[in-house]
Amino acid sequence: MMSTPTSSKDGSAPASNTSELVIDAATPGAPVRPIWSGIGYDELNWTYTPRGQALHHRLGTQVFTHAGYDVRNHNAFTSGNGLSAPAWGCGDPVVRRPDGSLRYRWDILDRCYDTIVGSGGRPFVELGFMPRDLSSVTSHLSGFQAGADVGAEAYEAGAWKHPPEDPGEWAGLVRSFLTHLIQRYGESEVLGWKFELWNEPDLPNYWRGSVADYLVLWDVTAQAVRQVHPDIQLGGPATTAEGTDFLRAFCEHVSAPGAHRPDFLSFHSKGANFFPRRTYQRSDEPGTYERAHPSSTHMLAGIDRNLEVIAEFPELSQHAVYVDECDPAVGTIYGVHDNPNFVVANSEYYGSFVAHLAAGLLDRPRIERMTHWAFYMEGKRWFEGNRTLIDNDDVAKPILHVLGLLDRLGGGRRLPVTGASRPIGAIASRHEGTVRILVWNHDDAWWSAGDREVRITVRGVACGSAVVHRVDREHANAYRAWEAAGSPEWPDPDQAAAIAAAARPASEQVPAPGAGEATIRLRLPMHAVALIEIPAGELPLDRRDQ
């Protein structure tokens, strides 16, 4: 029996259960910007673990194959022992010797960037956080005396959030770091990277100085960067969606005559802040938590609000904008055993949410990139619910496949789509004679249900069939296979093999009849994403791209 579509606060589903889309393949527009080709994560040192290296190789060779991908990390300058934990890592670049001099080391960061660059990625280097021996807050060393907390040291508990004691020493670290990068990777390579000062300095979670302190650090950092090379790309301030006052202060500061101008601007956007983040209740107890969902409407409104702040400053009118954390919900380390709403990171929902949001950002031409703060996690149960691209045994989650489908739109020119309305959306492109249409069925409420019939008419083509790649409840979906196996925390070998098999990409050939235009009919379950490809050779010769 066909289910009835439901709707969320963010938009009502149309009354009819059929959507009619029309795409004009004969009038390609501007190139499709690959705004979705960026990831980020806190756990810097997992970059070069065997699993981290394998995932980066997969991203570069199977997912982001058209234009490469950006990789943003926290903790490049954080002090530590070379190991990561959830939401923690360290590049450990500098220590103070007993005589007061500074010793630099780059081996940890070299391993990170070697992995990223070797996989076709571009480091998006966050200059932070404050090294232990440069912080304005002195960190004592804890012992094992009675009553002492044997957990985090004083530095890990917050000294890394403070400005430097000596701005000149910070500048020296920045200069030495950038000089080393150019020597190791070459000038032309490093000039293609992005560098950003700090992360979310509008929050005490990350910055315990004042706005004025941050602006001083910006000036010191920018001067150090330009001393190494005038064309290194430096930007910021990487504020949250609610940090508009901080963003405005930054824009005003860098727009002043003689100021150190950024090369790009950045801020973040999150779709939900589930409360409480930890319920301390069993996730299998019915009715013990309040259902909540991410809001794409909230995210786009916050993005527009920040863009309006930037638009107040004509001196920054040509600067690209990076939404370099752009995620359904706050908190990568939290999962379904903390708050069951984090199921959104496991299922096909995550992919349809990203596809829907990407379409909205493509319509905002200043947005250069949306960064998915997602990588992988160590030491977790199967489908813990963390925001990751792969699960245990390196099994692909549905989001990884959707990012690969989005990538296939890159390199093409955007085609006009008419008739799309929530919950159905679409992006179409044309490249070297091939038409690609990404279509989805999305409602922001993760519990929504309801299949929809979609009839797509593609004008300017003549073909008998098309290839459809699907990600939905039944296709390329390891999570639903894991559910069907009884949601085991630790699947046995046979179960794990079946889950891995269910994660494989799914494709099929469908009829596309018509003369001078093709008609394709699909049934899309809720939170489904499908890529339709009309292969090269089936467009009229006089209409192919040259």
C-alpha positions as CSV (number, residue, x, y, z in Angstrom):
1,M,0.0,0.0,0.0
2,M,1.3,3.4,-0.9
3,S,2.0,5.5,2.2
4,T,0.9,9.1,2.6
5,P,3.6,11.7,2.6
6,T,4.0,13.7,5.8
7,S,5.5,17.1,6.2
8,S,7.6,19.0,8.7
9,K,7.6,22.6,10.0
10,D,10.0,23.5,7.2
11,G,7.6,22.9,4.3
12,S,4.5,21.0,3.4
13,A,4.5,18.2,0.9
14,P,2.3,18.8,-2.2
15,A,-1.1,17.3,-2.1
16,S,-0.6,15.2,-5.2
17,N,1.7,12.2,-4.9
18,T,3.2,12.8,-8.3
19,S,5.8,15.4,-9.2
20,E,6.5,16.6,-12.7
21,L,9.9,17.9,-13.5
22,V,11.0,19.5,-16.8
23,I,14.7,19.9,-17.8
24,D,15.9,21.7,-20.9
25,A,19.1,20.0,-22.0
26,A,19.6,22.4,-24.9
27,T,20.2,25.5,-22.8
28,P,23.2,24.9,-20.5
29,G,24.0,27.7,-18.1
30,A,27.0,28.5,-15.9
31,P,29.3,25.7,-14.7
32,V,28.2,23.7,-11.7
33,R,30.4,24.7,-8.8
34,P,31.5,21.6,-6.8
35,I,30.5,23.2,-3.5
36,W,30.1,19.8,-1.8
37,S,33.7,18.7,-2.2
38,G,35.0,19.3,1.3
39,I,35.3,17.4,4.5
40,G,36.7,18.2,8.0
41,Y,37.4,16.5,11.3
42,D,38.9,17.2,14.7
43,E,41.0,14.1,15.0
44,L,44.0,15.2,13.0
45,N,46.2,12.1,13.8
46,W,43.6,9.7,12.3
47,T,44.5,11.1,8.9
48,Y,47.5,8.7,8.6
49,T,46.2,5.6,10.4
50,P,45.6,2.7,8.1
51,R,41.9,3.4,8.1
52,G,42.4,7.1,7.6
53,Q,44.7,6.6,4.7
54,A,42.3,4.1,3.1
55,L,39.4,6.5,3.5
56,H,41.3,9.4,1.9
57,H,42.3,7.1,-1.0
58,R,38.7,6.2,-1.4
59,L,37.6,9.9,-1.3
60,G,40.2,10.8,-3.9
61,T,39.7,7.9,-6.3
62,Q,36.0,7.0,-5.9
63,V,34.1,9.9,-4.4
64,F,35.5,13.3,-5.3
65,T,37.1,12.4,-8.7
66,H,36.4,15.5,-10.7
67,A,37.9,18.5,-8.9
68,G,39.6,17.0,-5.8
69,Y,38.4,17.9,-2.3
70,D,39.3,20.2,0.5
71,V,40.3,18.8,4.0
72,R,40.0,21.1,7.0
73,N,41.3,20.0,10.4
74,H,41.3,21.3,13.9
75,N,44.4,20.9,16.1
76,A,47.2,21.4,13.7
77,F,49.1,23.6,16.3
78,T,47.7,21.8,19.4
79,S,50.3,20.2,21.7
80,G,50.1,16.6,22.5
81,N,51.6,13.1,22.4
82,G,50.7,12.3,18.7
83,L,47.5,10.4,19.4
84,S,43.9,11.4,18.6
85,A,40.7,10.9,20.6
86,P,37.2,11.9,19.6
87,A,37.2,15.7,19.1
88,W,40.9,15.9,19.9
89,G,44.2,15.7,18.1
90,C,47.6,17.3,17.9
91,G,50.2,18.5,15.4
92,D,52.6,19.3,18.3
93,P,54.7,21.7,16.3
94,V,56.7,23.5,19.0
95,V,58.1,23.1,22.5
96,R,60.2,25.4,24.7
97,R,63.6,24.1,25.7
98,P,64.9,24.6,29.2
99,D,67.0,27.6,28.0
100,G,63.8,29.3,26.7
101,S,64.4,28.8,23.0
102,L,61.8,27.1,20.8
103,R,62.2,23.9,18.9
104,Y,59.9,23.2,15.9
105,R,58.9,19.8,14.6
106,W,56.8,19.0,11.6
107,D,56.8,15.2,11.3
108,I,53.2,14.8,12.5
109,L,51.8,17.4,10.2
110,D,53.9,16.1,7.3
111,R,52.3,12.7,7.7
112,C,48.8,14.3,7.6
113,Y,49.4,16.5,4.5
114,D,51.3,13.7,2.7
115,T,48.2,11.6,3.1
116,I,45.8,14.3,1.9
117,V,47.9,15.5,-1.0
118,G,48.7,12.0,-2.1
119,S,45.0,11.2,-2.3
120,G,44.1,14.2,-4.4
121,G,43.0,16.4,-1.6
122,R,43.9,20.0,-0.7
123,P,44.7,20.9,2.9
124,F,42.5,23.6,4.3
125,V,44.9,24.4,7.2
126,E,43.4,25.9,10.3
127,L,46.1,27.8,12.2
128,G,45.2,26.7,15.7
129,F,45.0,25.9,18.5
130,M,47.5,27.5,20.9
131,P,50.5,25.4,21.6
132,R,51.1,24.7,25.3
133,D,54.4,26.6,25.6
134,L,53.0,29.7,23.7
135,S,49.7,30.1,25.6
136,S,49.2,33.1,27.9
137,V,47.9,30.6,30.4
138,T,50.5,28.6,32.2
139,S,49.7,24.9,32.4
140,H,50.9,23.1,35.5
141,L,51.8,19.4,35.4
142,S,49.5,17.1,37.3
143,G,50.9,14.3,39.4
144,F,49.4,11.2,40.9
145,Q,49.0,12.5,44.4
146,A,45.9,11.6,46.3
147,G,42.8,13.4,45.1
148,A,44.4,14.4,41.8
149,D,42.3,14.0,38.6
150,V,44.2,11.6,36.4
151,G,42.3,12.6,33.3
152,A,42.9,15.7,31.3
153,E,46.0,17.8,32.1
154,A,45.5,21.6,32.6
155,Y,46.5,22.4,29.1
156,E,44.0,19.9,27.6
157,A,41.3,21.4,29.9
158,G,41.5,24.8,28.3
159,A,44.9,26.5,28.0
160,W,44.8,25.8,24.3
161,K,41.9,28.3,23.9
162,H,43.9,31.4,24.9
163,P,45.9,34.0,23.0
164,P,49.7,33.7,22.9
165,E,51.7,35.2,25.7
166,D,54.1,36.6,23.1
167,P,52.6,37.4,19.7
168,G,56.0,37.5,18.2
169,E,56.5,33.8,19.1
170,W,53.2,33.0,17.4
171,A,54.3,34.9,14.3
172,G,57.6,32.9,14.3
173,L,55.7,29.7,14.5
174,V,53.5,30.7,11.5
175,R,56.5,31.8,9.4
176,S,58.5,28.6,10.2
177,F,55.5,26.4,9.4
178,L,54.7,28.0,6.1
179,T,58.3,28.1,5.0
180,H,58.5,24.4,5.8
181,L,55.4,23.6,3.8
182,I,56.8,25.4,0.7
183,Q,60.1,23.6,1.0
184,R,58.4,20.2,1.3
185,Y,55.5,20.6,-1.1
186,G,56.5,23.3,-3.5
187,E,55.3,26.9,-3.9
188,S,52.7,26.1,-6.6
189,E,51.1,23.4,-4.5
190,V,50.9,25.4,-1.2
191,L,49.5,28.4,-3.1
192,G,46.5,26.2,-3.9
193,W,45.8,25.5,-0.2
194,K,43.7,27.6,2.1
195,F,44.8,28.8,5.6
196,E,42.4,30.0,8.2
197,L,42.9,31.6,11.6
198,W,41.3,29.6,14.4
199,N,37.9,28.0,14.7
200,E,34.7,29.6,16.0
201,P,36.4,32.4,18.0
202,D,32.9,33.7,18.9
203,L,32.5,30.7,21.3
204,P,34.3,30.2,24.6
205,N,34.5,26.6,23.7
206,Y,37.3,27.5,21.4
207,W,38.5,31.1,22.2
208,R,38.9,32.6,25.7
209,G,40.3,35.9,24.5
210,S,38.2,38.9,23.5
211,V,37.2,40.1,20.0
212,A,40.0,42.6,20.2
213,D,42.5,39.9,21.1
214,Y,41.4,37.9,18.0
215,L,41.8,40.9,15.8
216,V,45.3,41.5,17.1
217,L,46.1,37.9,16.4
218,W,44.7,38.3,12.9
219,D,47.1,41.2,12.2
220,V,50.1,39.3,13.6
221,T,49.2,36.2,11.6
222,A,48.5,38.0,8.4
223,Q,51.7,39.9,8.5
224,A,53.7,36.7,9.2
225,V,51.9,34.9,6.3
226,R,52.7,37.8,3.8
227,Q,56.3,37.8,4.9
228,V,56.6,34.2,3.7
229,H,54.7,34.7,0.5
230,P,52.2,37.4,-0.5
231,D,50.0,35.0,-2.4
232,I,49.3,32.5,0.3
233,Q,45.5,32.4,0.8
234,L,44.5,33.4,4.3
235,G,41.0,33.8,5.6
236,G,38.5,33.7,8.4
237,P,37.0,34.2,10.9
238,A,35.2,30.8,10.9
239,T,32.5,32.0,13.2
240,T,29.3,30.2,14.0
241,A,26.0,31.0,12.4
242,E,25.0,33.0,15.5
243,G,28.3,34.9,15.5
244,T,27.2,37.7,13.3
245,D,28.4,40.4,15.7
246,F,31.9,38.9,15.7
247,L,31.8,38.5,12.0
248,R,30.8,42.1,11.6
249,A,33.7,43.3,13.8
250,F,36.1,41.2,11.8
251,C,34.8,42.5,8.4
252,E,35.0,46.1,9.7
253,H,38.5,45.6,11.0
254,V,39.9,44.0,7.7
255,S,38.0,46.6,5.6
256,A,39.8,49.6,7.2
257,P,42.4,51.5,5.1
258,G,45.8,49.7,5.3
259,A,44.3,46.6,7.0
260,H,45.4,43.1,6.3
261,R,42.6,41.9,4.0
262,P,41.6,38.2,4.0
263,D,41.6,36.2,0.7
264,F,38.3,34.6,1.6
265,L,35.7,34.7,4.4
266,S,34.2,31.8,6.4
267,F,31.5,30.9,8.9
268,H,29.6,27.8,9.9
269,S,26.0,26.5,10.0
270,K,24.3,23.7,11.8
271,G,20.8,22.4,11.4
272,A,20.1,21.3,15.0
273,N,21.4,21.3,18.5
274,F,19.7,18.3,20.1
275,F,19.0,18.8,23.8
276,P,20.1,17.1,25.9
277,R,23.1,15.9,23.9
278,R,23.2,13.0,26.3
279,T,20.0,11.7,27.7
280,Y,21.6,9.1,30.0
281,Q,18.7,6.9,29.0
282,R,18.6,3.7,27.1
283,S,18.1,4.3,23.4
284,D,15.7,1.4,23.1
285,E,13.3,2.7,25.7
286,P,10.3,4.1,23.8
287,G,9.1,7.6,24.7
288,T,12.0,8.6,26.8
289,Y,13.2,11.4,24.5
290,E,11.7,14.2,22.5
291,R,11.9,13.7,18.7
292,A,13.7,16.6,17.0
293,H,15.1,17.1,13.5
294,P,17.6,19.3,11.7
295,S,16.2,22.3,9.8
296,S,17.5,23.2,6.4
297,T,15.4,26.3,6.6
298,H,17.1,27.4,9.7
299,M,20.5,26.8,8.1
300,L,19.8,28.7,5.0
301,A,18.4,31.6,7.0
302,G,21.5,31.7,9.1
303,I,23.7,31.6,6.0
304,D,21.8,34.4,4.5
305,R,22.1,36.4,7.7
306,N,25.9,36.1,7.6
307,L,26.0,36.9,3.9
308,E,24.1,40.1,4.6
309,V,26.7,41.1,7.2
310,I,29.5,40.5,4.7
311,A,27.5,42.5,2.1
312,E,27.7,45.6,4.4
313,F,31.3,45.9,3.4
314,P,31.9,46.7,-0.3
315,E,35.6,46.2,0.2
316,L,34.8,42.5,0.5
317,S,32.4,42.2,-2.3
318,Q,34.6,39.9,-4.4
319,H,35.6,37.5,-1.6
320,A,34.4,33.9,-1.8
321,V,32.7,32.5,1.2
322,Y,33.3,29.1,2.7
323,V,30.7,27.5,5.0
324,D,33.4,25.3,6.3
325,E,31.3,23.4,8.8
326,C,27.9,22.7,7.3
327,D,26.1,19.9,9.1
328,P,22.7,18.6,10.1
329,A,23.4,18.7,13.8
330,V,26.1,19.8,16.3
331,G,28.4,17.2,17.8
332,T,30.4,14.6,15.9
333,I,31.2,12.6,19.1
334,Y,27.6,12.1,20.0
335,G,25.4,9.3,18.8
336,V,22.2,7.4,19.2
337,H,23.1,6.0,22.6
338,D,23.4,9.7,23.8
339,N,20.3,11.0,22.1
340,P,18.4,8.9,19.6
341,N,17.9,11.8,17.2
342,F,21.5,11.3,16.1
343,V,20.1,8.5,14.0
344,V,20.1,11.1,11.2
345,A,23.9,10.5,10.7
346,N,23.3,6.8,10.1
347,S,20.6,6.5,7.5
348,E,19.7,7.7,4.0
349,Y,18.4,10.9,5.7
350,Y,21.9,12.4,5.9
351,G,22.4,12.1,2.1
352,S,19.0,13.6,1.1
353,F,19.6,16.5,3.6
354,V,22.9,17.3,2.1
355,A,21.5,17.1,-1.5
356,H,18.7,19.4,-0.6
357,L,21.0,21.9,1.2
358,A,23.5,21.8,-1.7
359,A,20.8,22.9,-4.1
360,G,20.0,25.9,-1.9
361,L,23.7,26.9,-1.7
362,L,24.2,26.6,-5.4
363,D,21.6,29.4,-5.7
364,R,23.8,31.6,-3.5
365,P,26.8,32.4,-5.9
366,R,29.1,33.7,-3.2
367,I,29.3,30.3,-1.5
368,E,32.4,28.4,-2.7
369,R,32.2,25.4,-0.4
370,M,30.1,23.5,2.1
371,T,32.3,21.4,4.3
372,H,30.9,18.2,5.8
373,W,32.5,17.7,9.3
374,A,32.6,14.0,9.0
375,F,35.4,11.4,8.7
376,Y,35.5,8.2,10.7
377,M,35.6,7.1,14.4
378,E,37.7,4.6,16.3
379,G,36.5,2.4,19.1
380,K,32.7,2.7,18.4
381,R,29.9,0.2,18.2
382,W,28.4,-0.5,14.8
383,F,26.3,2.5,13.7
384,E,26.9,4.4,16.8
385,G,25.3,7.4,15.2
386,N,28.4,9.6,15.0
387,R,28.6,11.9,12.0
388,T,31.0,9.8,9.8
389,L,31.4,8.7,6.2
390,I,32.2,5.0,7.0
391,D,31.3,2.7,9.8
392,N,33.1,-0.2,11.3
393,D,35.0,-2.5,8.9
394,D,35.2,0.6,6.7
395,V,31.6,0.0,5.4
396,A,30.4,3.0,3.5
397,K,27.4,4.8,5.0
398,P,24.8,6.2,2.6
399,I,26.2,9.7,2.8
400,L,29.4,8.6,1.1
401,H,27.5,7.4,-1.9
402,V,25.5,10.6,-2.1
403,L,28.6,12.7,-2.1
404,G,29.9,10.6,-5.0
405,L,26.6,11.2,-6.9
406,L,26.9,14.9,-6.3
407,D,30.5,14.8,-7.6
408,R,29.3,13.5,-10.9
409,L,27.5,16.8,-11.5
410,G,30.8,18.6,-11.4
411,G,32.5,19.7,-14.6
412,G,29.2,20.2,-16.3
413,R,27.0,23.2,-17.0
414,R,23.9,23.6,-15.0
415,L,20.5,23.0,-16.7
416,P,17.3,24.7,-15.8
417,V,14.8,22.6,-13.8
418,T,11.1,23.5,-13.5
419,G,8.4,21.9,-11.4
420,A,10.6,21.0,-8.4
421,S,8.8,21.6,-5.1
422,R,9.3,20.1,-1.7
423,P,9.7,17.3,-1.0
424,I,11.1,16.7,-4.5
425,G,14.2,18.6,-5.6
426,A,16.7,18.3,-8.4
427,I,19.9,19.6,-9.8
428,A,20.8,18.9,-13.5
429,S,24.0,19.4,-15.5
430,R,25.4,18.6,-18.9
431,H,28.9,17.7,-19.7
432,E,30.4,16.5,-23.0
433,G,27.0,15.5,-24.2
434,T,25.9,13.6,-21.1
435,V,23.0,14.9,-19.1
436,R,23.0,14.1,-15.4
437,I,20.0,14.7,-13.1
438,L,20.2,14.4,-9.3
439,V,16.8,14.1,-7.8
440,W,15.7,13.5,-4.2
441,N,12.7,13.1,-2.0
442,H,13.4,15.0,1.3
443,D,11.6,16.2,4.3
444,D,13.5,17.6,7.2
445,A,11.7,15.4,9.7
446,W,13.8,12.1,9.8
447,W,10.7,10.1,10.7
448,S,8.7,11.2,7.6
449,A,7.5,8.6,5.2
450,G,5.9,8.5,1.8
451,D,7.0,7.3,-1.6
452,R,6.5,9.7,-4.5
453,E,6.1,9.2,-8.2
454,V,8.4,11.5,-10.2
455,R,8.0,12.1,-13.9
456,I,11.0,13.8,-15.5
457,T,10.9,15.2,-19.0
458,V,14.3,16.0,-20.5
459,R,13.9,18.2,-23.6
460,G,16.5,18.3,-26.3
461,V,17.5,14.6,-26.1
462,A,16.4,11.4,-27.9
463,C,17.2,8.2,-26.2
464,G,15.7,4.9,-25.3
465,S,17.1,4.4,-21.8
466,A,18.9,6.0,-19.0
467,V,21.1,4.7,-16.1
468,V,19.9,5.4,-12.6
469,H,22.1,5.2,-9.5
470,R,20.1,5.0,-6.2
471,V,20.7,5.6,-2.5
472,D,17.6,4.9,-0.4
473,R,16.2,2.5,2.2
474,E,16.8,-0.4,-0.1
475,H,19.8,0.6,-2.2
476,A,23.4,1.3,-1.2
477,N,22.4,1.3,2.4
478,A,24.4,-0.6,5.0
479,Y,22.5,0.9,7.9
480,R,19.1,-0.6,6.9
481,A,20.8,-4.0,6.3
482,W,22.3,-3.7,9.8
483,E,18.8,-2.9,11.2
484,A,17.4,-6.0,9.4
485,A,20.0,-8.1,11.0
486,G,18.7,-7.0,14.4
487,S,21.0,-4.0,15.0
488,P,23.8,-6.1,16.6
489,E,26.4,-4.0,18.4
490,W,29.1,-6.4,17.1
491,P,27.8,-8.3,14.0
492,D,29.2,-11.8,13.5
493,P,31.3,-12.4,10.3
494,D,28.3,-13.5,8.2
495,Q,26.2,-10.5,9.3
496,A,29.2,-8.2,8.7
497,A,29.6,-9.6,5.2
498,A,25.9,-9.1,4.4
499,I,26.0,-5.5,5.7
500,A,29.1,-4.7,3.6
501,A,27.3,-6.2,0.5
502,A,24.3,-4.0,1.1
503,A,26.6,-0.9,1.1
504,R,27.7,-1.4,-2.5
505,P,26.5,1.1,-5.1
506,A,23.3,0.3,-6.8
507,S,22.5,1.1,-10.5
508,E,19.8,0.1,-13.0
509,Q,18.7,0.9,-16.5
510,V,15.3,2.4,-17.0
511,P,13.2,3.2,-20.1
512,A,13.4,6.8,-21.4
513,P,11.1,6.9,-24.4
514,G,10.4,10.0,-26.5
515,A,11.2,11.8,-29.7
516,G,13.2,14.9,-29.2
517,E,12.7,14.6,-25.5
518,A,13.1,11.8,-23.0
519,T,10.6,10.8,-20.3
520,I,11.8,9.0,-17.2
521,R,9.5,7.8,-14.4
522,L,10.8,6.9,-10.9
523,R,9.4,6.0,-7.6
524,L,11.4,7.7,-4.8
525,P,10.9,6.6,-1.2
526,M,11.2,9.3,1.4
527,H,14.9,10.5,1.8
528,A,15.9,8.8,-1.4
529,V,18.5,10.3,-3.7
530,A,18.9,9.2,-7.4
531,L,21.3,10.2,-10.1
532,I,19.9,9.8,-13.7
533,E,22.5,9.7,-16.5
534,I,21.6,10.0,-20.2
535,P,24.8,8.7,-21.7
536,A,26.9,10.5,-24.3
537,G,25.9,9.6,-27.9
538,E,22.2,9.9,-27.3
539,L,22.0,13.7,-27.7
540,P,21.6,15.2,-31.2
541,L,25.0,15.9,-32.6
542,D,24.3,19.6,-33.2
543,R,23.5,20.0,-29.5
544,R,26.5,18.4,-27.9
545,D,28.9,20.5,-25.9
546,Q,32.1,21.1,-27.8
